[in-house]
């Protein structure tokens, strides 16, 4: 244990525990229930507090920080509305298995249950969207509870953990003891994969004539990108990533055939549909990937590797299940594969690749490059070209998110930061500031739309206060773009409340927050505008690109359709 013979207030124990846990940044917003903690923060410099302008912004910023670094994001909010404002960000992290430790203030213990001022049942409210939560009622339990929270958030399948701390606990005193290790009787994540199941998986893989490697965010969370690359290249099989898995395998590699799913590439979805052996690694068979489950991979034997046993066969029955840490399991598979790859039917694999190249010739991501109007795809392509694919890219949710996934090629993990599971509008900009806090010298760009951007626009103030010169690419089509697209396809063009009739002047808005704003209306000006913005290393630049309102995201798998039933172009009617 890290011991101190002196007695400390709970607030000082809180700060000391964060320091001993290695926390360097804390995203938060003060209030009455946490004022003892803020007083303790004032007296130290080891943990830097980032003052956001809304508690949702705190959770998204910590989330972006966690996704980019692999370290837990840490949040501090007050009781009542402070905690409830944080719920959206907590749920966002929960859906994508992102490690957050969120500390919420609570009314004094003797008032809990009395409907006291700014009291809510934080444990009850958060229960459906956290990995675990705690209510600390005794200051002597505080340090150990904090240690448990970080352990739970980071181990096994990561996720957010809430620690609710009554105000009197932060005022009470006890000796400080921070444990180096904690044991929880009912919590023992499986780390090592079953060796017999691994042997079965290898045998099945080597027998494949039309194999597919399908990987998700678990590879990135498990820091297994190198092991995945070794595995995929040794086999010579095609690979696809989910939206959350982009960057786990280099997007510019010839074996990568694009993202799969609702807005995935034609070749990835067709290969999934026709494969005979599918290995799913750190992926959860989300509905946006599978389409109609009755039509999903009808010819395939399925291998599934995941650290969470509850994810296996939850949506899709599998033939070989391997529960364990993805990095450990892939390492063992790579070790056992060795010379066995010589038994692969290379003639069959060559024929399979020929079929895939034929599907690739469809050029499913084509768009009108001769238009005078700004095409959003062109903006992202140009951003990729100018940054060399080496930027950290955050996004909000909607059409712009899908275009970013399609047209920015991620060769490295932890460079693509977006809300996949919950689909949270307002995520992109605070997430970008969290990434910039972690990597102040890196290029960090938020790709957003005008509907998403205004949801957490107040965080422009946080960016000014802490000198976080992110670049914001606003693909402004004056619509809630994805809502409009669905209304066009499925509601006979009844655009009910998807048109944004009162849009701010984003240039003036940016300038009012102390930043630089740019408005770009012509396609010929796109590249120069991006060059100018990227050259302003010390300034946040908000670029308002006025894009073609009619542009839709293709390919698209409609609800109730299979992966092989894609809509590829505006001219074709939906199947």
C-alpha positions as CSV (number, residue, x, y, z in Angstrom):
1,X,0.0,0.0,0.0
2,X,0.9,3.7,-0.5
3,X,0.7,4.8,3.1
4,X,0.6,8.2,4.8
5,X,0.6,8.5,8.6
6,X,-1.2,11.8,8.5
7,X,-5.0,12.0,8.4
8,X,-6.5,13.6,5.2
9,X,-9.9,14.9,4.3
10,X,-11.8,12.8,1.8
11,X,-11.3,15.5,-0.8
12,X,-7.5,15.3,-0.4
13,X,-7.7,11.5,-0.5
14,X,-9.5,11.8,-3.8
15,X,-6.8,13.9,-5.3
16,X,-4.0,11.9,-3.9
17,X,-5.5,8.7,-5.2
18,X,-5.8,10.1,-8.7
19,X,-2.2,11.1,-8.6
20,X,-1.1,7.6,-7.3
21,X,-3.2,6.1,-10.1
22,X,-1.2,8.0,-12.7
23,X,-4.0,10.4,-13.7
24,X,-2.7,13.6,-15.2
25,X,-6.0,15.1,-16.6
26,X,-9.4,15.5,-15.1
27,X,-12.4,16.9,-17.1
28,X,-15.1,18.5,-14.9
29,X,-17.5,21.2,-13.8
30,X,-17.8,22.3,-10.2
31,X,-20.9,22.5,-8.0
32,X,-21.9,22.5,-4.3
33,X,-21.5,18.8,-3.7
34,X,-17.9,18.7,-5.0
35,X,-16.6,22.0,-3.6
36,X,-14.3,20.3,-1.1
37,X,-12.7,18.4,-4.0
38,X,-12.3,21.5,-6.0
39,X,-10.7,23.2,-3.0
40,X,-8.2,20.2,-2.8
41,X,-7.5,20.5,-6.6
42,X,-6.7,24.2,-6.1
43,X,-3.8,23.3,-3.8
44,X,-2.0,20.9,-6.1
45,X,-0.6,20.7,-9.6
46,X,-0.1,17.0,-10.3
47,X,-3.6,16.6,-11.8
48,X,-4.6,19.2,-14.3
49,X,-8.3,20.0,-14.3
50,X,-9.9,21.0,-17.6
51,X,-13.0,23.1,-17.0
52,X,-15.6,22.3,-19.6
53,X,-18.8,24.3,-20.2
54,X,-21.3,21.4,-19.8
55,X,-21.0,18.1,-18.1
56,X,-21.8,16.2,-21.4
57,X,-18.8,17.9,-22.8
58,X,-16.7,16.6,-19.9
59,X,-17.6,13.0,-20.6
60,X,-17.1,13.3,-24.4
61,X,-13.7,15.0,-23.9
62,X,-12.6,12.3,-21.4
63,X,-13.9,9.7,-23.9
64,X,-11.9,11.2,-26.8
65,X,-8.9,11.3,-24.5
66,X,-9.4,7.6,-23.6
67,X,-9.9,6.4,-27.2
68,X,-6.8,8.2,-28.4
69,X,-4.4,7.3,-25.5
70,X,-5.7,3.9,-24.3
71,X,-5.7,5.3,-20.8
72,X,-8.9,5.9,-18.8
73,X,-10.7,9.2,-19.2
74,X,-11.5,10.8,-15.8
75,X,-14.5,13.0,-15.1
76,X,-15.7,15.0,-12.1
77,X,-19.3,16.4,-11.9
78,X,-21.5,17.6,-9.2
79,X,-24.7,16.1,-7.9
80,X,-28.2,16.3,-9.4
81,X,-28.2,17.9,-12.9
82,X,-24.4,17.7,-13.0
83,X,-24.7,13.9,-12.9
84,X,-27.7,13.7,-15.2
85,X,-26.0,15.9,-17.8
86,X,-23.2,13.4,-17.8
87,X,-25.4,10.4,-18.6
88,X,-25.4,10.8,-22.4
89,X,-21.6,10.7,-22.4
90,X,-21.5,7.8,-20.0
91,X,-23.9,5.9,-22.3
92,X,-21.8,6.8,-25.3
93,X,-18.7,5.3,-23.7
94,X,-20.6,2.2,-22.5
95,X,-21.9,1.3,-26.0
96,X,-18.3,1.5,-27.4
97,X,-16.6,-0.1,-24.4
98,X,-14.5,3.0,-23.6
99,X,-12.8,3.1,-20.1
100,X,-14.1,6.1,-18.2
101,X,-14.1,6.7,-14.4
102,X,-16.8,9.3,-13.6
103,X,-16.9,10.8,-10.1
104,X,-20.2,12.4,-9.2
105,X,-20.9,14.5,-6.1
106,X,-23.8,13.5,-3.9
107,X,-25.8,15.2,-1.1
108,X,-24.6,14.3,2.4
109,X,-25.3,10.8,3.5
110,X,-27.9,11.7,6.1
111,X,-29.9,13.5,3.3
112,X,-29.8,10.7,0.7
113,X,-33.4,9.7,0.0
114,X,-34.9,12.9,1.3
115,X,-35.3,14.6,-2.1
116,X,-32.6,17.1,-1.0
117,X,-31.5,20.0,-3.1
118,X,-29.8,18.7,-6.3
119,X,-30.2,15.0,-5.2
120,X,-30.7,12.3,-7.8
121,X,-30.2,8.5,-7.5
122,X,-26.9,8.5,-9.4
123,X,-26.4,4.7,-8.9
124,X,-29.9,3.9,-10.1
125,X,-29.9,6.3,-13.0
126,X,-26.5,5.1,-14.3
127,X,-27.0,1.4,-13.7
128,X,-28.1,0.5,-17.3
129,X,-25.1,2.3,-18.9
130,X,-22.1,1.6,-16.7
131,X,-19.9,-1.4,-16.3
132,X,-20.2,-0.9,-12.5
133,X,-21.0,1.8,-10.0
134,X,-20.3,2.6,-6.4
135,X,-21.8,4.8,-3.7
136,X,-19.1,5.6,-1.1
137,X,-20.7,6.1,2.3
138,X,-17.5,6.0,4.5
139,X,-14.3,7.9,3.9
140,X,-12.3,4.9,4.9
141,X,-13.6,3.1,1.8
142,X,-12.8,5.9,-0.6
143,X,-9.3,5.1,-1.7
144,X,-10.0,1.4,-2.2
145,X,-13.2,2.2,-4.1
146,X,-11.2,4.4,-6.5
147,X,-8.7,1.7,-7.1
148,X,-11.5,-0.8,-7.8
149,X,-13.1,1.7,-10.2
150,X,-10.0,2.1,-12.3
151,X,-9.4,-1.7,-12.3
152,X,-12.9,-2.5,-13.5
153,X,-12.9,0.3,-16.2
154,X,-9.6,-0.9,-17.7
155,X,-9.7,-4.7,-17.4
156,X,-11.7,-7.3,-19.3
157,X,-14.1,-5.6,-21.7
158,X,-13.5,-1.9,-20.8
159,X,-16.2,0.5,-19.9
160,X,-17.3,3.4,-17.8
161,X,-17.5,3.1,-14.0
162,X,-19.3,5.7,-11.8
163,X,-18.3,6.5,-8.2
164,X,-20.9,8.6,-6.3
165,X,-19.4,10.5,-3.4
166,X,-21.5,12.3,-0.8
167,X,-20.3,15.7,0.3
168,X,-19.7,14.7,3.9
169,X,-17.4,11.9,2.8
170,X,-15.2,14.5,1.2
171,X,-15.1,16.4,4.5
172,X,-14.5,13.5,6.8
173,X,-10.9,12.4,7.7
174,X,-8.9,9.2,7.9
175,X,-5.4,7.9,7.2
176,X,-4.6,7.7,3.5
177,X,-3.8,4.2,2.2
178,X,-3.9,3.6,-1.5
179,X,-3.8,-0.1,-2.4
180,X,-1.4,-1.3,-5.1
181,X,-3.7,-4.2,-5.9
182,X,-7.3,-5.1,-5.1
183,X,-9.2,-8.3,-5.4
184,X,-12.9,-8.7,-6.2
185,X,-14.3,-12.1,-5.5
186,X,-16.8,-12.1,-8.4
187,X,-14.7,-10.3,-11.0
188,X,-12.0,-12.3,-12.9
189,X,-12.0,-11.6,-16.6
190,X,-10.7,-14.4,-18.8
191,X,-7.5,-13.4,-20.4
192,X,-6.1,-16.5,-22.0
193,X,-7.9,-18.3,-24.8
194,X,-8.7,-22.0,-24.6
195,X,-5.9,-23.9,-26.4
196,X,-8.2,-26.6,-27.8
197,X,-10.6,-24.0,-29.2
198,X,-7.6,-22.2,-30.8
199,X,-6.5,-25.4,-32.5
200,X,-10.1,-25.9,-33.8
201,X,-10.1,-22.4,-35.1
202,X,-6.8,-22.8,-36.9
203,X,-7.9,-26.0,-38.5
204,X,-11.1,-24.4,-39.8
205,X,-9.2,-21.3,-41.0
206,X,-6.7,-23.4,-43.0
207,X,-9.6,-25.3,-44.7
208,X,-11.2,-22.2,-46.1
209,X,-11.8,-21.6,-49.8
210,X,-13.5,-18.2,-49.3
211,X,-12.3,-16.9,-46.0
212,X,-13.0,-13.5,-44.4
213,X,-11.3,-11.7,-41.5
214,X,-13.9,-9.4,-39.8
215,X,-12.5,-7.2,-37.0
216,X,-14.0,-4.6,-34.6
217,X,-13.1,-2.1,-32.0
218,X,-12.0,-4.8,-29.6
219,X,-8.7,-5.1,-31.5
220,X,-8.0,-1.5,-30.9
221,X,-9.1,-1.5,-27.3
222,X,-7.0,-4.6,-26.8
223,X,-3.9,-3.0,-28.4
224,X,-3.7,-6.0,-30.8
225,X,-3.2,-4.2,-34.1
226,X,0.3,-5.6,-34.7
227,X,-0.8,-9.1,-33.9
228,X,-3.8,-8.7,-36.3
229,X,-1.6,-7.4,-39.1
230,X,0.8,-10.4,-38.6
231,X,-2.1,-12.8,-38.6
232,X,-3.8,-11.4,-41.7
233,X,-0.6,-11.1,-43.8
234,X,0.6,-14.6,-42.9
235,X,-2.7,-16.1,-44.2
236,X,-3.1,-13.8,-47.2
237,X,-6.9,-13.5,-46.5
238,X,-9.1,-10.5,-47.2
239,X,-9.9,-8.3,-44.1
240,X,-12.7,-5.8,-43.3
241,X,-13.1,-3.6,-40.3
242,X,-16.3,-2.3,-38.6
243,X,-16.8,1.4,-38.1
244,X,-15.2,1.1,-34.7
245,X,-12.4,-1.0,-35.9
246,X,-11.0,1.3,-38.6
247,X,-7.3,1.7,-38.2
248,X,-6.8,-1.7,-36.5
249,X,-5.5,-2.9,-39.9
250,X,-3.8,-0.5,-42.3
251,X,-6.5,0.8,-44.7
252,X,-3.9,1.3,-47.5
253,X,-2.9,-2.4,-47.4
254,X,-3.9,-4.4,-50.5
255,X,-5.6,-7.0,-48.3
256,X,-8.0,-4.5,-46.8
257,X,-11.2,-4.3,-48.7
258,X,-12.9,-1.5,-46.8
259,X,-15.4,-1.1,-44.0
260,X,-18.4,-3.4,-44.0
261,X,-22.0,-2.8,-42.9
262,X,-24.9,-0.5,-43.7
263,X,-22.6,2.0,-45.5
264,X,-19.7,-0.4,-46.1
265,X,-18.1,-1.1,-49.4
266,X,-19.7,-3.4,-52.0
267,X,-16.8,-5.7,-52.0
268,X,-16.6,-6.0,-48.2
269,X,-20.3,-6.8,-47.9
270,X,-20.4,-9.2,-50.8
271,X,-17.3,-11.0,-49.5
272,X,-19.0,-11.4,-46.1
273,X,-22.1,-12.7,-47.7
274,X,-20.3,-15.3,-49.8
275,X,-17.5,-16.4,-47.5
276,X,-17.3,-20.0,-46.3
277,X,-15.2,-19.3,-43.1
278,X,-15.5,-16.1,-41.1
279,X,-13.3,-15.2,-38.2
280,X,-14.7,-12.4,-36.1
281,X,-12.1,-10.7,-33.9
282,X,-13.2,-8.2,-31.2
283,X,-16.5,-7.5,-33.0
284,X,-20.0,-7.9,-31.7
285,X,-22.1,-8.5,-34.8
286,X,-23.9,-5.2,-34.5
287,X,-27.2,-4.8,-36.5
288,X,-25.5,-2.1,-38.6
289,X,-23.0,-4.8,-39.7
290,X,-25.3,-7.8,-40.1
291,X,-28.3,-6.4,-41.9
292,X,-31.1,-9.0,-41.8
293,X,-29.8,-11.7,-39.5
294,X,-31.6,-14.4,-41.5
295,X,-29.5,-13.5,-44.5
296,X,-26.2,-13.0,-42.7
297,X,-23.2,-15.1,-43.9
298,X,-25.4,-18.0,-45.0
299,X,-22.6,-20.2,-46.2
300,X,-20.0,-19.5,-43.4
301,X,-18.6,-21.4,-40.5
302,X,-17.9,-18.7,-37.9
303,X,-15.1,-18.3,-35.4
304,X,-15.5,-15.6,-32.8
305,X,-12.8,-14.2,-30.5
306,X,-13.9,-11.8,-27.8
307,X,-13.0,-11.0,-24.2
308,X,-16.7,-10.8,-23.2
309,X,-18.3,-14.2,-23.1
310,X,-21.8,-12.5,-23.2
311,X,-21.0,-11.2,-26.7
312,X,-20.4,-14.6,-28.2
313,X,-23.5,-16.1,-29.9
314,X,-25.6,-13.2,-28.6
315,X,-26.7,-12.1,-32.1
316,X,-25.2,-14.7,-34.4
317,X,-24.6,-18.4,-33.5
318,X,-20.9,-19.3,-33.9
319,X,-19.1,-22.6,-34.5
320,X,-15.9,-21.9,-32.6
321,X,-15.9,-19.6,-29.6
322,X,-12.7,-18.3,-28.1
323,X,-13.0,-16.2,-24.9
324,X,-10.0,-14.2,-24.0
325,X,-7.9,-11.1,-24.5
326,X,-7.6,-10.5,-28.2
327,X,-3.9,-9.7,-28.1
328,X,-3.1,-12.9,-26.2
329,X,-5.3,-15.1,-28.4
330,X,-3.9,-13.7,-31.7
331,X,-0.4,-14.1,-30.4
332,X,-1.0,-17.8,-29.6
333,X,-2.7,-18.3,-33.0
334,X,0.2,-16.6,-34.8
335,X,2.7,-18.9,-32.9
336,X,0.8,-22.0,-33.7
337,X,0.1,-21.1,-37.4
338,X,3.7,-21.1,-38.3
339,X,4.5,-23.4,-41.2
340,X,0.9,-24.7,-41.2
341,X,0.0,-21.9,-43.7
342,X,1.5,-24.2,-46.3
343,X,-1.6,-26.3,-46.2
344,X,-3.8,-23.4,-47.4
345,X,-5.5,-24.1,-50.8
346,X,-3.7,-21.3,-52.7
347,X,-5.6,-21.9,-55.9
348,X,-8.9,-21.5,-54.2
349,X,-7.7,-18.3,-52.4
350,X,-6.5,-16.9,-55.7
351,X,-9.9,-17.5,-57.3
352,X,-11.5,-15.9,-54.2
353,X,-9.3,-12.8,-54.6
354,X,-10.2,-12.6,-58.3
355,X,-13.9,-12.5,-57.3
356,X,-13.2,-9.8,-54.8
357,X,-11.3,-7.7,-57.3
358,X,-14.2,-8.0,-59.6
359,X,-16.5,-6.6,-56.9
360,X,-14.0,-3.8,-56.2
361,X,-14.2,-2.8,-59.9
362,X,-17.8,-1.6,-59.2
363,X,-16.1,1.5,-57.6
364,X,-18.9,1.8,-55.1
365,X,-17.6,5.0,-53.5
366,X,-17.7,7.0,-56.7
367,X,-19.2,10.5,-56.7
368,X,-19.5,13.4,-59.1
369,X,-16.1,15.0,-59.2
370,X,-17.0,17.5,-61.9
371,X,-19.7,19.3,-59.9
372,X,-19.3,23.0,-59.1
373,X,-21.0,22.3,-55.7
374,X,-18.8,21.2,-52.9
375,X,-19.1,17.4,-52.5
376,X,-18.5,16.4,-48.8
377,X,-16.5,13.3,-50.0
378,X,-14.1,15.6,-51.8
379,X,-13.5,17.7,-48.6
380,X,-12.5,14.6,-46.7
381,X,-10.4,13.2,-49.5
382,X,-8.5,16.5,-49.6
383,X,-8.1,16.5,-45.8
384,X,-6.6,13.0,-46.0
385,X,-4.2,14.1,-48.8
386,X,-3.0,17.2,-46.9
387,X,-2.6,15.4,-43.6
388,X,-1.0,12.4,-45.1
389,X,-3.5,10.2,-43.2
390,X,-1.7,11.1,-40.0
391,X,-4.2,13.2,-38.2
392,X,-6.5,12.3,-35.3
393,X,-10.0,12.5,-36.7
394,X,-13.1,12.8,-34.6
395,X,-16.6,13.0,-35.9
396,X,-20.2,13.6,-34.9
397,X,-23.0,11.3,-36.1
398,X,-24.7,11.2,-39.5
399,X,-23.8,11.4,-43.2
400,X,-20.5,13.2,-42.5
401,X,-19.5,10.4,-40.1
402,X,-20.0,7.8,-42.8
403,X,-18.1,9.8,-45.4
404,X,-15.2,10.3,-43.0
405,X,-15.1,6.5,-42.4
406,X,-15.2,5.8,-46.2
407,X,-12.8,8.5,-47.5
408,X,-10.2,9.0,-44.7
409,X,-7.8,6.0,-44.8
410,X,-6.7,5.1,-41.3
411,X,-3.5,3.1,-41.2
412,X,-3.0,3.4,-37.4
413,X,-5.2,2.5,-34.5
414,X,-6.7,5.2,-32.2
415,X,-6.8,7.8,-34.9
416,X,-10.5,7.5,-35.6
417,X,-12.6,8.8,-32.7
418,X,-16.4,8.5,-33.1
419,X,-19.6,7.4,-31.4
420,X,-20.5,4.2,-33.0
421,X,-22.9,2.3,-30.7
422,X,-25.0,5.2,-29.3
423,X,-24.6,7.5,-32.3
424,X,-24.3,10.7,-30.2
425,X,-24.7,14.0,-32.0
426,X,-22.5,16.6,-30.2
427,X,-19.7,14.1,-29.5
428,X,-17.1,15.2,-32.1
429,X,-15.9,18.6,-30.9
430,X,-15.5,17.9,-27.2
431,X,-13.9,14.6,-28.1
432,X,-11.4,16.5,-30.3
433,X,-10.5,18.8,-27.4
434,X,-9.9,15.7,-25.3
435,X,-7.6,14.3,-27.9
436,X,-5.8,17.6,-28.2
437,X,-5.2,17.7,-24.4
438,X,-3.5,14.3,-24.7
439,X,-1.5,15.1,-27.8
440,X,-1.0,18.9,-28.0
441,X,1.4,18.7,-30.9
442,X,-0.8,16.5,-33.1
443,X,-3.2,17.6,-35.9
444,X,-6.7,17.0,-34.5
445,X,-9.6,17.6,-36.8
446,X,-13.3,17.2,-36.1
447,X,-15.5,16.4,-39.0
448,X,-19.1,17.4,-38.2
449,X,-22.4,18.8,-39.6
450,X,-24.2,21.9,-38.6
451,X,-26.9,20.0,-36.7
452,X,-24.3,18.1,-34.6
453,X,-21.9,21.0,-34.0
454,X,-24.4,23.3,-32.2
455,X,-25.2,20.6,-29.7
456,X,-22.0,21.1,-27.7
457,X,-20.9,24.4,-29.3
458,X,-20.2,25.9,-25.8
459,X,-17.0,23.8,-25.7
460,X,-15.4,26.3,-28.1
461,X,-14.9,28.3,-24.9
462,X,-13.0,25.4,-23.3
463,X,-10.8,25.2,-26.4
464,X,-9.9,28.9,-26.0
465,X,-9.2,28.8,-22.3
466,X,-6.8,25.8,-22.6
467,X,-5.3,26.8,-26.0
468,X,-6.5,23.7,-27.9
469,X,-6.3,24.7,-31.6
470,X,-8.3,21.9,-33.2
471,X,-9.6,22.2,-36.8
472,X,-13.4,21.9,-37.3
473,X,-14.6,20.8,-40.7
474,X,-18.3,21.6,-40.8
475,X,-20.0,19.9,-43.8
476,X,-23.0,22.2,-43.9
477,X,-25.9,21.0,-46.0
478,X,-28.5,22.9,-44.0
479,X,-30.2,19.6,-43.2
480,X,-30.0,16.9,-40.6
481,X,-28.4,14.9,-43.4
482,X,-29.0,11.3,-42.5
483,X,-32.5,12.0,-41.4
484,X,-33.2,13.8,-44.7
485,X,-31.6,10.8,-46.6
486,X,-34.0,8.3,-44.9
487,X,-36.9,10.6,-45.5
488,X,-36.0,10.7,-49.2
489,X,-35.8,7.0,-49.4
490,X,-38.5,5.7,-47.1
491,X,-41.0,8.6,-46.5
492,X,-41.7,9.8,-50.1
493,X,-39.5,12.9,-49.5
494,X,-41.6,14.2,-46.7
495,X,-38.8,16.2,-45.0
496,X,-40.4,16.5,-41.6
497,X,-38.3,18.8,-39.4
498,X,-35.0,17.8,-41.0
499,X,-34.4,21.2,-42.6
500,X,-32.4,23.6,-40.5
501,X,-34.2,26.9,-41.0
502,X,-32.2,29.0,-38.5
503,X,-28.5,28.3,-38.9
504,X,-26.0,30.6,-37.2
505,X,-23.3,32.4,-39.1
506,X,-20.5,29.9,-38.1
507,X,-17.7,32.3,-39.0
508,X,-19.1,35.0,-36.7
509,X,-19.9,32.4,-34.1
510,X,-16.4,31.1,-34.1
511,X,-14.9,34.6,-33.9
512,X,-17.2,35.4,-31.0
513,X,-15.5,32.6,-29.0
514,X,-12.1,34.0,-29.9
515,X,-11.3,31.7,-32.8
516,X,-10.9,31.9,-36.6
517,X,-13.8,31.2,-38.9
518,X,-13.9,30.5,-42.6
519,X,-16.8,30.0,-45.1
520,X,-16.1,28.0,-48.2
521,X,-18.8,27.9,-51.0
522,X,-16.9,26.7,-54.1
523,X,-15.3,23.4,-54.8
524,X,-12.3,25.1,-56.3
525,X,-11.5,26.8,-53.0
526,X,-11.6,23.6,-50.8
527,X,-8.0,22.7,-51.0
528,X,-6.6,26.2,-50.4
529,X,-8.9,26.7,-47.4
530,X,-7.8,23.5,-45.8
531,X,-4.2,24.3,-46.4
532,X,-4.6,27.7,-44.8
533,X,-6.4,26.3,-41.8
534,X,-3.9,23.5,-41.2
535,X,-1.1,26.1,-41.4
536,X,-2.5,28.0,-38.5
537,X,-0.9,25.7,-35.9
538,X,-1.8,27.9,-33.0
539,X,-5.5,28.7,-33.9
540,X,-8.7,26.8,-33.7
541,X,-10.2,27.2,-37.2
542,X,-13.9,26.5,-37.9
543,X,-14.3,25.8,-41.6
544,X,-17.9,26.1,-42.8
545,X,-18.1,24.2,-46.1
546,X,-21.4,24.8,-47.9
547,X,-22.0,21.4,-49.4
548,X,-24.4,19.9,-51.9
549,X,-27.7,19.4,-50.1
550,X,-28.8,16.5,-52.3
551,X,-25.7,14.2,-51.7
552,X,-26.5,10.9,-50.1
553,X,-24.2,8.2,-48.6
554,X,-23.7,5.1,-50.7
555,X,-23.6,2.1,-50.6
556,X,-26.6,1.6,-48.3
557,X,-28.2,-1.5,-46.9
558,X,-31.9,-0.7,-46.2
559,X,-33.6,-2.1,-43.1
560,X,-34.7,-5.7,-43.6
561,X,-32.1,-6.4,-46.3
562,X,-29.1,-8.6,-46.4
563,X,-25.5,-7.6,-46.9
564,X,-25.7,-8.5,-50.6
565,X,-28.7,-6.3,-51.2
566,X,-27.1,-2.9,-51.4
567,X,-28.3,0.3,-52.9
568,X,-25.3,1.7,-54.9
569,X,-26.4,4.8,-56.8
570,X,-29.1,7.5,-56.9
571,X,-30.4,6.2,-60.3
572,X,-31.3,2.7,-59.0
573,X,-34.5,2.2,-57.0
574,X,-34.1,0.5,-53.6
575,X,-34.4,-3.3,-53.9
